[in-house]
């Protein structure tokens, strides 16, 4: 009898069982790196969730080199196998150099398949055919450095094979994006507690270990900064070693001398240098090295990086400062996505200490040293130093090759140190004691003829005439500085000679109004920042001189903040990074330059509008264009304004205004009656508005006043569809908040706060006073707009009927109840006199 037939007959008498699962600790034994940490569990859960989602075909798993992506991916492979999520799971290392034949062989080997051909494309076709035969397959492509050509390899796309799911691990979020990953999951470094637990595990540290060894081990663990590959390498190399070896290891890590470290310390440096070597652009590499010039754990303002990087020539020749900005920002994004730097608070970035050490190692190998000394004098015998950050500077140091110098000194700085810095391109001198400006001699500044970027913070300058010799200067930033009058020094000619100056910043400087007139001679200025929130001078005088500034029409960015600071605007402590911001406490509409800046602004804060106008549009600004560049608008104490927009004299077409406005605040407007008066606004108006505050407007009757439809326009306008928070306080004549004909959709509304609005009758007004035709339109559309969103509209009883004491009362109002898959909203109204 045929042997195959015997086997088939015998199967009916044998109960076949599934192969036993691998014990859960087997992978840990093999890898010696994996531990069940909470940070890893979170990422693991996200990965398993994505693997179980039938709608996800491509998953990107990214993080810093050496943070444990491969180890966790192997664990995920085991978990997916144990849960029988796939019929076949293939794990393929890719690496930085893509070798297609090797990848093809690895995949084929996992499928127990042998190629009959040697040609790469023919192999790709064969492999694709073989993979499509697998009903449900997971392919893990580990250590991907660039977008892979699946067609060249032979991996079928999800469109051609629904059962093929792919998980890639990479150091760059950008790779995830380029490969169209539907889920991108980030693996962070370890927390301090996790790092210490892993270090103890790998170094065999226990309760019985010597106290001195445990103390040293804890300090060394801290120096590894949460990077698993560094912790595993260092701890493993130190286990069972003598105390003196632990001490030497700690000293070497602290002194940041990776060239002198032993074999156990090499892995993290090799790993991170590979990340650096594989950066796509020289701009990204240069910016990476610049970040390492700042102290450990320093939160580097992005604006500072931009100005320094441009000054160092990282963006090439600067014809347009805005274009140069974009070049640096692109490089910064590449570094973040490659996990070589990380985002920090307040528009800053940080560099991991271990990564920073690698950067210094790289520059030392290239004989272009970066030095950062935060506590003592700089000591360096070589002249190869390029970037220096210090608190003390020796007069006798050779600085002939220095390009970047940042000095933070709370003592008077001798300017003699600058005389030998012929290659210096970026100079930052900061007095950390902001409350007391120290004297700074600028005599030797005239020798810095190659300087591109100059930043002086909190100094009493001897003079400012040195700028006439800085023909290559691109950006000048003065923060908290004072100096003698421009006029006295006759420096108007000097500014006229600055043909390369693109950026000028006066931030909280003790500056005379007449000095501003001298900067009108700068020929190619693109960015101007004047921040004078504590000025002793009347800002009317400042704004008057702006009428003479012909270059204002060419400004790409500006931040003009004159007078006391408004809330809801933050000013960087060191560098102003406004895009187009205007803050004035006296806005005279006859000043055409100021009007032009206001019209182009993204953030506009004005108080005391002067000129006898009744509305902002069209009396001050044309309705055409609709202030559609504004992101934030605050108006205060403009007593003559009755309407923000008045279209009552033009019913010919629908108006689309404030289409990008995010936040609107109206405060203490004595005669304001409504935001909008006239024909109903177009559907694009206020479509991005999320926050609306109306405070102390006693004549306000409506938010959007009832009006006519434009000719040829018959449907209710849909505005406020992104409105999330509304606060109305002390608007005594307000009748209702929203009109049925204009709200369209309030599905995003989360907070509605009303206080001291004694005449309020309804939140959403009735339509009884509107025209018959309009009634019909609304009735037809009412069910569609409101029932579909599960709205219940309830009138508010008169406050006096709720509580006879009008001073303090409180009630809950079930105004709008929305049910959907995301949230439930219950609005609370607190009518208490002490809440605002």
VOGU-3710 file (C-alpha; in Angstrom, 3 decimals, decimal comma):
1> xxxxxxxxxx> 0,000/0,000/0,000  1,136/3,547/-0,719  2,811/5,091/2,346  0,968/8,391/1,851  -2,395/6,609/1,965  -1,405/4,876/5,201  -0,563/8,229/6,775  -3,876/9,722/5,695  -5,844/6,776/7,075  -4,002/6,946/10,368
11> xxxxxxxxxx> -4,818/10,604/10,930  -8,424/9,810/11,777  -7,283/7,802/14,798  -4,769/10,378/16,045  -5,807/13,535/17,850  -3,474/16,200/16,484  -2,554/18,954/18,915  -1,125/22,357/18,363  2,596/22,767/18,933  3,254/23,948/22,479
21> xxxxxxxxxx> 3,782/27,694/22,862  7,234/28,967/23,702  7,508/29,842/27,408  7,021/33,538/27,991  10,529/34,045/29,399  12,364/32,434/26,485  12,728/35,627/24,479  13,981/37,471/27,547  16,664/34,827/27,988  17,715/35,138/24,367
31> xxxxxxxxxx> 17,741/38,929/24,076  18,832/39,751/27,657  17,319/43,197/27,202  13,558/42,952/27,549  11,781/43,725/30,803  8,107/44,389/31,461  8,213/48,151/31,912  5,134/50,346/31,830  6,482/52,501/28,994  7,091/49,354/26,940
41> xxxxxxxxxx> 3,709/47,918/27,854  1,959/51,037/26,544  3,754/50,773/23,200  3,162/47,032/23,138  -0,567/47,496/23,692  -0,727/50,044/20,867  1,102/47,678/18,536  -1,168/44,741/19,366  -4,202/46,958/18,893  -2,970/47,912/15,434
51> xxxxxxxxxx> -2,218/44,290/14,536  -5,772/43,293/15,427  -7,336/46,137/13,430  -8,370/44,790/10,022  -8,389/48,317/8,636  -4,661/48,812/9,281  -2,205/47,350/6,787  0,944/49,427/7,475  2,270/50,113/10,979  5,259/52,309/11,785
61> xxxxxxxxxx> 7,156/51,792/15,043  9,779/54,487/15,615  12,140/55,799/18,264  15,723/56,781/19,032  18,426/54,368/17,977  19,079/51,938/20,803  15,809/52,540/22,666  14,647/48,933/22,244  12,520/48,865/19,082  13,952/45,583/17,787
71> xxxxxxxxxx> 13,603/43,861/21,142  9,982/44,914/21,512  9,236/43,999/17,893  10,524/40,485/18,587  8,305/40,326/21,654  5,341/41,453/19,557  6,133/38,690/17,083  5,956/36,132/19,880  2,728/37,562/21,305  1,063/37,591/17,881
81> xxxxxxxxxx> 2,137/33,990/17,378  0,842/32,913/20,801  -2,532/34,526/20,077  -2,644/32,985/16,576  -3,305/36,340/14,950  -1,551/35,295/11,740  -0,907/32,117/9,809  2,667/33,183/9,140  4,967/35,789/10,745  8,231/36,831/9,086
91> xxxxxxxxxx> 10,943/38,923/10,757  13,414/40,569/8,356  16,329/42,862/9,360  16,737/45,604/6,750  19,510/47,956/8,077  20,764/51,248/6,688  22,065/49,768/3,447  19,200/48,109/1,607  20,360/44,835/0,044  17,385/43,604/-1,930
101> xxxxxxxxxx> 18,741/40,079/-2,698  19,454/39,469/0,992  15,964/40,638/1,992  14,401/38,427/-0,677  16,396/35,424/0,541  15,384/36,032/4,139  11,682/36,204/3,274  11,888/33,125/1,042  13,744/31,193/3,725  11,000/31,964/6,243
111> xxxxxxxxxx> 8,488/30,543/3,751  10,631/27,456/3,092  10,808/28,544/-0,504  13,742/28,396/-2,949  14,086/30,734/-5,888  14,590/29,053/-9,257  16,026/32,303/-10,665  18,883/34,616/-9,782  17,583/37,781/-11,465  16,325/40,321/-8,900
121> xxxxxxxxxx> 13,132/41,306/-10,739  12,207/37,716/-11,538  12,743/36,838/-7,894  10,473/39,735/-6,921  7,702/38,348/-9,134  8,118/34,842/-7,709  8,141/36,126/-4,139  5,024/38,212/-4,729  3,184/35,177/-6,093  4,294/33,081/-3,113
131> xxxxxxxxxx> 3,277/35,684/-0,538  -0,204/36,090/-2,036  -0,765/32,389/-1,335  -0,587/33,095/2,391  -4,071/33,967/3,591  -3,005/35,937/6,686  0,610/37,004/7,077  2,561/39,521/9,176  5,883/40,825/7,922  8,112/42,708/10,371
141> xxxxxxxxxx> 10,756/44,784/8,596  13,264/45,800/11,228  15,614/48,802/11,178  14,291/50,579/8,105  16,207/53,751/7,241  14,462/54,901/4,090  11,349/54,294/2,029  11,422/50,751/0,685  10,434/49,803/-2,844  8,120/46,889/-2,161
151> xxxxxxxxxx> 7,754/46,163/-5,865  11,503/45,724/-6,230  11,587/43,326/-3,285  8,435/41,405/-4,183  6,173/42,391/-1,288  2,545/42,777/-2,437  0,706/45,967/-1,522  -2,363/45,889/0,688  -4,511/46,606/-2,366  -3,386/43,375/-4,015
161> xxxxxxxxxx> -3,229/41,277/-0,868  -5,573/42,230/1,957  -4,150/39,546/4,224  -0,610/40,942/4,244  0,119/43,232/7,198  3,473/45,004/7,545  5,175/46,390/10,649  8,319/48,486/10,183  10,700/49,643/12,892  12,683/52,790/12,214
171> xxxxxxxxxx> 14,549/55,627/13,864  12,674/58,225/11,877  9,021/59,209/11,958  9,599/60,570/8,464  10,135/57,028/7,178  6,768/56,046/8,663  5,146/58,925/6,821  6,879/58,216/3,514  5,741/54,585/3,658  2,117/55,595/4,291
181> xxxxxxxxxx> 1,889/53,964/7,713  -1,692/54,147/8,953  -0,527/53,883/12,554  2,657/55,517/13,868  3,688/54,377/17,340  6,521/56,010/19,273  8,813/54,204/21,714  10,285/56,613/24,299  13,399/56,160/26,386  13,038/54,566/29,810
191> xxxxxxxxxx> 11,923/56,470/32,877  14,450/56,873/35,705  12,853/54,033/37,671  12,799/51,717/34,657  16,375/52,555/33,770  17,581/51,722/37,268  15,671/48,439/37,312  17,202/47,434/33,973  20,674/48,476/35,085  20,435/46,372/38,261
201> xxxxxxxxxx> 19,252/43,423/36,235  22,115/43,587/33,737  24,854/44,437/36,244  23,732/41,813/38,746  23,137/44,457/41,404  21,139/43,120/44,344  20,395/43,962/47,947  23,486/41,973/48,924  25,824/44,048/46,758  28,282/46,388/48,439
211> xxxxxxxxxx> 26,815/49,794/49,227  29,665/51,559/47,457  29,025/49,526/44,302  25,287/50,215/44,465  25,967/53,927/44,883  28,296/54,011/41,867  25,865/51,879/39,868  23,038/54,323/40,519  25,162/57,257/39,352  26,285/55,425/36,208
221> xxxxxxxxxx> 22,692/54,412/35,474  21,730/58,086/35,594  24,499/58,906/33,108  23,014/56,403/30,637  19,935/58,670/30,523  17,271/56,051/29,959  18,650/54,604/26,715  18,276/50,803/26,937  21,135/50,008/24,583  23,491/52,181/26,649
231> xxxxxxxxxx> 22,261/50,754/29,938  22,553/47,154/28,761  26,023/47,689/27,290  27,460/49,597/30,227  25,880/47,512/32,971  26,862/44,217/31,365  30,473/45,365/31,031  30,657/46,247/34,733  29,039/43,257/36,376  31,303/41,475/38,862
241> xxxxxxxxxx> 34,011/44,139/38,417  36,022/45,754/41,181  35,093/49,094/42,725  37,962/50,946/41,036  36,663/49,954/37,601  33,207/51,286/38,479  34,790/54,591/39,580  36,779/54,917/36,361  33,674/54,203/34,281  31,702/56,903/36,093
251> xxxxxxxxxx> 34,482/59,463/35,633  34,737/58,711/31,935  31,024/59,077/31,376  30,900/62,303/33,339  33,857/63,782/31,518  32,230/63,049/28,150  35,277/61,355/26,666  33,796/58,601/24,531  37,123/58,047/22,723  38,579/56,728/25,958
261> xxxxxxxxxx> 35,762/54,422/26,965  36,071/50,677/27,038  34,434/48,106/24,828  31,254/47,983/26,893  30,542/51,648/26,155  30,922/51,550/22,389  27,499/50,268/21,319  25,420/53,381/22,080  27,965/55,661/20,415  28,155/53,514/17,322
271> xxxxxxxxxx> 24,384/53,335/17,227  23,871/57,067/17,558  26,679/57,998/15,203  25,020/55,812/12,609  21,858/57,878/13,072  23,935/60,993/12,472  25,739/59,543/9,445  22,440/58,661/7,839  20,878/62,095/8,110  19,779/63,057/4,624
281> xxxxxxxxxx> 21,158/66,580/4,465  24,230/68,482/5,514  21,899/71,120/7,004  20,483/68,536/9,418  23,959/67,328/10,363  25,188/70,866/10,965  22,135/71,735/13,064  22,665/68,542/15,073  26,203/69,656/15,932  25,024/73,180/16,766
291> xxxxxxxxxx> 22,491/71,795/19,267  25,324/70,020/21,055  27,031/73,368/21,733  24,400/74,213/24,354  24,620/72,853/27,927  23,199/69,526/29,085  19,416/69,488/29,507  19,262/73,000/28,023  15,957/73,859/26,397  17,104/75,607/23,236
301> xxxxxxxxxx> 14,606/78,122/21,828  13,854/77,180/18,245  14,051/80,852/17,292  17,596/80,975/18,686  18,550/77,925/16,649  17,116/79,470/13,509  19,046/82,732/13,840  22,297/80,997/14,779  22,011/78,389/12,050  21,352/81,038/9,402
311> xxxxxxxxxx> 24,267/83,073/10,728  26,554/80,041/10,493  25,605/79,574/6,860  23,686/76,337/7,297  20,997/77,592/4,936  23,476/78,787/2,313  23,443/82,295/0,926  20,598/84,270/2,460  18,653/86,034/-0,265  15,384/85,586/1,627
321> xxxxxxxxxx> 15,384/85,245/5,413  12,004/83,507/5,262  13,363/80,879/2,872  16,398/80,431/5,110  14,049/79,954/8,074  12,264/77,183/6,210  15,550/75,436/5,454  16,495/75,389/9,141  13,008/74,314/10,220  13,157/71,420/7,763
331> xxxxxxxxxx> 16,479/70,338/9,265  15,029/70,650/12,776  12,065/68,479/11,816  14,434/65,840/10,433  16,336/65,769/13,721  13,146/65,423/15,763  11,820/62,661/13,543  15,163/60,895/13,708  14,918/61,106/17,522  18,257/62,921/17,757
341> xxxxxxxxxx> 16,556/65,854/19,469  13,146/66,094/21,099  10,500/68,766/21,395  10,423/70,671/24,695  8,099/73,266/26,194  7,705/76,823/24,927  8,800/76,181/21,332  12,134/74,722/22,348  14,081/71,531/21,711  16,331/69,388/23,874
351> xxxxxxxxxx> 19,185/67,018/23,124  19,648/63,806/25,060  22,914/63,929/26,993  24,226/60,738/25,439  23,373/62,031/21,979  25,175/65,260/22,830  28,286/63,327/23,835  28,217/61,519/20,506  28,031/64,875/18,697  31,129/66,071/20,574
361> xxxxxxxxxx> 32,848/62,779/19,748  32,078/63,271/16,067  33,462/66,799/15,989  36,576/65,743/17,869  37,247/63,068/15,277  36,841/65,709/12,580  39,186/68,072/14,467  36,411/70,674/14,713  35,845/70,844/18,421  32,649/71,928/20,169
371> xxxxxxxxxx> 33,147/73,029/23,753  30,572/73,888/26,421  31,843/74,966/29,819  29,235/76,109/32,321  31,224/76,381/35,540  34,847/77,344/34,971  37,343/78,880/32,591  37,681/77,305/29,182  40,899/75,342/28,851  41,800/74,235/25,369
381> xxxxxxxxxx> 45,238/73,971/23,831  44,137/73,540/20,239  43,075/76,235/17,812  40,564/73,934/16,143  37,643/74,962/18,334  34,672/76,065/16,219  31,694/76,376/18,605  32,056/77,614/22,182  29,483/78,163/24,944  30,988/79,432/28,196
391> xxxxxxxxxx> 30,642/81,511/31,339  34,282/82,630/31,502  36,632/83,321/28,655  40,457/83,328/28,899  42,107/86,271/27,191  45,003/84,176/25,895  43,021/81,463/24,095  43,543/81,014/20,361  40,161/81,783/18,743  41,286/82,135/15,153
401> xxxxxxxxxx> 38,882/79,426/13,958  35,956/80,222/16,236  32,641/80,623/14,371  30,072/80,482/17,197  30,517/82,070/20,623  27,944/82,316/23,398  29,019/83,921/26,685  26,683/84,052/29,689  28,501/86,174/32,266  27,214/88,126/35,244
411> xxxxxxxxxx> 30,234/90,395/35,253  31,531/93,069/32,938  32,936/91,435/29,816  36,172/92,717/28,356  35,803/93,239/24,646  39,505/92,577/24,063  38,734/88,894/23,680  36,953/89,607/20,400  39,902/91,137/18,594  41,320/87,827/17,313
421> xxxxxxxxxx> 38,048/86,297/16,109  38,243/86,990/12,406  36,039/84,011/11,471  33,329/84,607/14,068  29,856/84,477/12,484  27,553/84,247/15,524  28,010/86,118/18,807  25,674/85,945/21,810  26,608/87,786/25,000  24,052/87,508/27,811
431> xxxxxxxxxx> 23,960/88,904/31,307  22,014/86,296/33,340  21,109/88,929/35,943  18,229/90,521/34,073  17,400/92,917/36,891  20,724/94,708/36,697  22,219/95,701/33,360  26,024/95,582/33,340  28,329/97,712/31,220  29,639/96,259/27,987
441> xxxxxxxxxx> 32,346/97,948/25,967  31,781/97,615/22,239  35,099/99,031/21,068  36,460/95,804/19,616  33,130/94,898/17,998  34,347/96,843/14,971  36,836/94,048/14,257  34,052/91,475/13,761  33,683/92,137/10,072  32,569/88,552/9,313
451> xxxxxxxxxx> 29,748/88,561/11,860  26,282/87,535/10,631  24,275/87,228/13,838  24,644/89,398/16,961  22,595/88,992/20,147  23,191/91,234/23,181  20,996/90,788/26,246  20,760/92,997/29,370  23,737/95,327/28,882  24,522/99,030/29,048
461> xxxxxxxxxx> 26,319/99,462/25,753  29,054/102,050/25,449  27,766/102,897/21,970  26,220/101,291/18,932  28,304/102,857/16,192  30,124/99,565/15,639  27,306/98,365/13,387  28,600/100,539/10,534  31,574/98,151/10,181  29,478/94,957/10,167
471> xxxxxxxxxx> 28,721/94,900/6,481  27,752/91,191/6,520  25,421/91,410/9,530  22,102/89,631/8,868  20,361/89,765/12,242  20,734/92,115/15,210  18,884/91,375/18,470  19,044/93,688/21,465  17,127/92,644/24,578  17,019/94,720/27,732
481> xxxxxxxxxx> 19,791/97,011/26,491  20,400/100,742/26,604  22,805/102,942/24,647  23,430/106,595/23,754  21,284/108,258/21,134  21,670/107,300/17,495  21,410/110,935/16,538  24,289/111,946/18,782  26,474/109,298/17,200  25,314/110,069/13,660
491> xxxxxxxxxx> 24,741/106,383/12,956  22,003/106,929/10,417  24,656/106,510/7,727  25,766/103,278/9,411  22,323/101,711/9,140  22,041/102,758/5,540  25,198/100,747/4,857  23,773/97,516/6,350  22,724/96,083/3,020  22,477/92,521/4,375
501> xxxxxxxxxx> 20,518/93,187/7,577  17,315/91,137/7,371  16,221/91,009/11,024  16,205/93,713/13,683  14,883/93,259/17,225  14,528/95,791/20,045  13,055/93,850/22,964  12,407/95,864/26,136  15,220/98,272/25,305  15,541/101,748/26,761
511> xxxxxxxxxx> 15,085/103,427/23,422  14,252/106,998/22,497  11,400/107,555/20,057  13,644/109,595/17,783  16,015/106,633/17,505  13,382/104,628/15,653  13,427/107,071/12,773  16,999/106,063/11,983  16,149/102,450/11,138  14,060/103,560/8,181
521> xxxxxxxxxx> 17,327/103,651/6,213  17,828/99,871/6,374  17,389/98,802/2,740  16,396/95,080/2,843  14,841/94,552/6,266  12,422/91,586/6,287  11,716/91,155/9,999  11,201/93,828/12,650  10,403/93,250/16,320  9,818/96,183/18,669
531> xxxxxxxxxx> 8,653/95,048/22,091  8,076/97,934/24,487  5,493/96,733/27,004  7,090/98,689/29,854  7,997/101,810/27,935  7,945/105,114/29,790  6,999/106,832/26,548  3,546/107,254/25,088  3,086/104,732/22,287  1,400/107,433/20,178
541> xxxxxxxxxx> 4,858/108,903/19,630  6,204/105,521/18,598  3,454/104,915/16,075  3,701/108,413/14,610  7,212/107,783/13,358  6,067/104,578/11,593  4,447/106,663/8,878  7,938/107,352/7,539  8,862/103,674/7,191  8,613/102,867/3,504
551> xxxxxxxxxx> 9,978/99,316/3,944  6,993/98,202/6,046  5,279/96,979/2,913  8,052/94,418/2,364  8,145/93,015/5,888  7,566/89,265/6,005  7,352/89,058/9,799  6,855/91,631/12,514  6,020/91,943/16,161  5,107/95,496/17,169
561> xxxxxxxxxx> 4,005/95,487/20,814  3,692/98,969/22,270  2,259/99,736/25,675  1,123/97,461/28,490  0,952/93,824/27,519  -2,457/92,281/26,866  -3,269/88,843/28,177  -3,405/85,860/25,820  -0,065/86,701/24,263  3,281/85,310/25,302
571> xxxxxxxxxx> 6,595/87,011/24,654  9,694/84,837/24,617  12,100/85,615/27,423  15,009/85,747/24,981  13,846/85,780/21,376  10,685/87,184/19,884  9,154/84,703/17,459  5,947/86,446/16,382  4,930/85,927/12,794  2,768/89,019/12,276
581> xxxxxxxxxx> 1,613/90,498/15,570  0,458/94,038/16,308  -0,430/95,314/19,781  -1,342/98,987/20,197  -2,972/100,891/23,019  -3,810/103,771/20,727  -4,858/102,942/17,193  -5,185/106,007/14,981  -6,842/105,004/11,718  -5,181/107,885/9,857
591> xxxxxxxxxx> -1,789/106,168/10,210  -1,631/104,267/6,923  1,434/102,219/7,864  -0,177/101,003/11,075  -3,375/100,233/9,189  -1,370/98,227/6,670  0,303/96,216/9,424  -3,054/95,608/11,108  -4,616/94,458/7,854  -1,874/91,851/7,305
601> xxxxxxxxxx> -1,614/90,785/10,965  -2,307/87,305/12,261  -2,634/88,465/15,861  -4,172/91,895/16,432  -4,642/93,587/19,803  -5,954/97,134/19,727  -7,281/99,569/22,283  -8,756/103,035/21,895  -9,541/103,216/18,191  -9,280/106,863/17,222
611> xxxxxxxxxx> -10,968/108,404/14,196  -14,708/108,571/14,865  -15,741/105,363/13,075  -18,747/103,181/13,892  -17,412/99,839/12,679  -14,189/98,051/11,816  -15,430/96,962/8,412  -15,909/98,752/6,109  -14,986/102,046/7,878  -11,414/101,049/8,782
621> xxxxxxxxxx> -10,758/97,960/6,684  -12,355/97,003/3,387  -14,759/94,089/3,514  -13,075/92,663/0,435  -10,442/90,378/1,909  -12,465/90,139/5,103  -9,517/90,226/7,557  -9,149/86,589/6,579  -5,546/86,365/7,780  -6,387/87,013/11,431
631> xxxxxxxxxx> -5,914/84,251/13,961  -6,544/86,226/17,167  -8,392/89,510/17,634  -8,847/91,499/20,823  -10,453/94,946/20,960  -10,783/97,003/24,125  -12,061/100,431/25,139  -13,037/101,589/21,666  -16,089/103,547/22,701  -17,401/104,686/19,306
641> xxxxxxxxxx> -17,544/101,259/17,661  -21,101/99,906/17,304  -20,483/96,892/15,040  -17,485/94,802/14,155  -18,920/94,342/10,654  -21,769/96,322/9,100  -23,090/95,159/5,731  -26,470/96,884/5,980  -25,595/99,207/3,083  -24,623/96,389/0,734
651> xxxxxxxxxx> -27,023/93,494/0,209  -25,650/92,455/-3,164  -23,595/89,466/-2,051  -22,720/87,225/0,856  -19,677/88,339/2,811  -16,996/85,897/3,951  -14,934/87,476/6,735  -12,767/86,301/9,631  -12,535/82,869/8,025  -9,315/81,952/9,921
661> xxxxxxxxxx> -10,098/83,640/13,227  -9,445/81,287/16,125  -10,174/83,502/19,131  -12,178/86,710/19,472  -12,267/88,867/22,604  -14,306/92,066/22,908  -13,813/93,947/26,186  -15,349/97,160/27,561  -16,911/98,326/24,316  -19,376/100,898/25,576
671> xxxxxxxxxx> -21,567/101,259/22,463  -21,130/97,870/20,781  -24,535/96,545/19,664  -23,587/93,411/17,721  -20,617/91,749/16,119  -22,404/91,685/12,794  -25,117/93,910/11,407  -26,696/93,644/7,976  -27,136/90,732/5,611  -26,407/87,279/6,972
681> xxxxxxxxxx> -22,669/86,414/6,862  -21,370/83,833/4,415  -20,862/80,246/5,491  -17,081/80,657/5,606  -17,268/83,453/8,167  -16,063/82,530/11,679  -15,717/78,924/10,522  -12,470/78,417/12,504  -13,595/80,328/15,611  -13,152/78,258/18,776
691> xxxxxxxxxx> -13,226/80,859/21,567  -15,570/83,818/21,895  -15,449/86,245/24,820  -17,804/89,234/25,161  -17,090/91,140/28,351  -18,561/94,381/29,711  -20,476/95,477/26,628  -23,618/97,091/28,129  -25,326/97,901/24,780  -24,789/94,494/23,197
701> xxxxxxxxxx> -28,179/93,156/22,098  -27,221/90,378/19,696  -24,087/88,504/18,722  -25,213/88,356/15,111  -28,011/90,835/14,614  -31,094/89,651/12,650  -30,835/90,862/9,087  -31,737/90,255/5,475  -30,368/87,708/3,066  -28,140/88,844/0,266
711> xxxxxxxxxx> -29,707/88,954/-3,165  -29,738/85,488/-4,671  -28,948/83,840/-1,339  -31,683/81,838/0,350  -30,162/79,302/2,723  -29,321/79,930/6,397  -25,660/80,616/6,976  -23,559/77,970/8,689  -21,067/79,639/10,997  -19,612/78,848/14,421
721> xxxxxxxxxx> -19,301/75,167/13,486  -16,008/74,913/15,421  -17,012/77,041/18,380  -15,935/75,369/21,631  -16,082/78,003/24,358  -18,312/81,038/24,812  -18,024/83,461/27,721  -20,401/86,397/28,073  -20,184/88,674/31,083  -21,946/91,892/32,034
731> xxxxxxxxxx> -23,809/92,426/28,761  -27,004/93,705/30,315  -29,075/94,196/27,149  -28,249/90,910/25,446  -31,494/89,386/24,168  -30,227/86,064/22,868  -26,842/84,541/22,036  -27,387/82,732/18,746  -29,817/83,151/15,893  -31,398/80,085/14,322
741> xxxxxxxxxx> -30,677/81,500/10,904  -26,951/81,771/11,490  -25,660/79,116/13,873  -26,005/76,144/11,527  -24,119/73,754/13,815  -22,902/73,896/17,416  -21,724/70,308/17,631  -18,286/71,296/18,976  -19,540/73,562/21,762  -18,187/72,479/25,144
751> xxxxxxxxxx> -18,516/75,493/27,441  -21,103/78,241/27,587  -20,708/80,705/30,456  -23,118/83,604/30,953  -22,989/86,073/33,831  -24,890/89,299/34,519  -27,023/89,351/31,378  -30,324/90,500/32,902  -32,254/90,869/29,620  -31,342/87,456/28,237
761> xxxxxxxxxx> -34,474/85,605/27,134  -33,151/82,797/24,979  -29,862/81,191/24,084  -31,072/80,509/20,548  -33,454/83,168/19,372  -36,889/82,576/17,857  -37,650/83,475/14,266  -41,026/85,108/14,802  -39,802/88,561/13,798  -38,214/87,478/10,548
771> xxxxxxxxxx> -39,710/87,587/7,118  -42,171/84,967/5,930  -39,842/83,698/3,238  -37,077/83,324/5,771  -39,431/81,482/8,133  -40,184/78,960/5,443  -36,521/78,380/4,699  -35,666/77,881/8,342  -38,601/75,553/8,968  -37,539/73,418/6,038
781> xxxxxxxxxx> -33,946/73,357/7,195  -34,536/73,279/10,942  -35,143/69,567/11,219  -32,109/68,786/9,109  -29,716/70,943/11,107  -30,926/70,252/14,618  -32,596/66,873/14,858  -29,671/65,200/13,123  -27,421/66,492/15,869  -29,856/65,635/18,673
791> xxxxxxxxxx> -30,357/69,222/19,773  -32,908/70,187/22,356  -33,468/73,942/22,519  -34,767/75,414/25,719  -35,571/79,012/26,566  -34,015/80,551/29,665  -36,447/81,956/32,197  -36,002/85,535/33,247  -33,356/85,828/35,973  -35,763/87,599/38,255
801> xxxxxxxxxx> -38,138/84,644/38,051  -35,379/82,324/39,174  -34,335/84,312/42,174  -35,637/87,608/43,422  -32,161/88,568/44,507  -30,571/89,599/41,216  -27,154/89,982/42,839  -26,384/86,287/43,256  -28,234/83,341/41,749  -27,370/79,950/40,317
811> xxxxxxxxxx> -29,106/77,353/38,223  -28,400/74,456/35,903  -29,722/74,638/32,372  -30,035/71,591/30,159  -29,654/73,717/27,058  -28,059/71,486/24,476  -27,698/67,751/24,950  -25,639/66,076/22,254  -25,204/62,345/22,017  -22,618/60,820/19,743
821> xxxxxxxxxx> -19,750/58,386/19,953  -17,401/60,899/21,543  -19,037/62,982/24,232  -22,048/64,156/26,182  -22,434/67,839/26,994  -24,357/69,320/29,876  -24,065/73,091/30,158  -23,859/74,756/33,554  -24,551/78,452/34,021  -23,195/80,095/37,131
831> xxxxxx> -24,815/83,467/37,753  -22,691/84,740/40,601  -21,425/88,270/40,877  -17,971/87,219/42,054  -17,093/84,865/39,228  -15,627/87,339/36,717
//
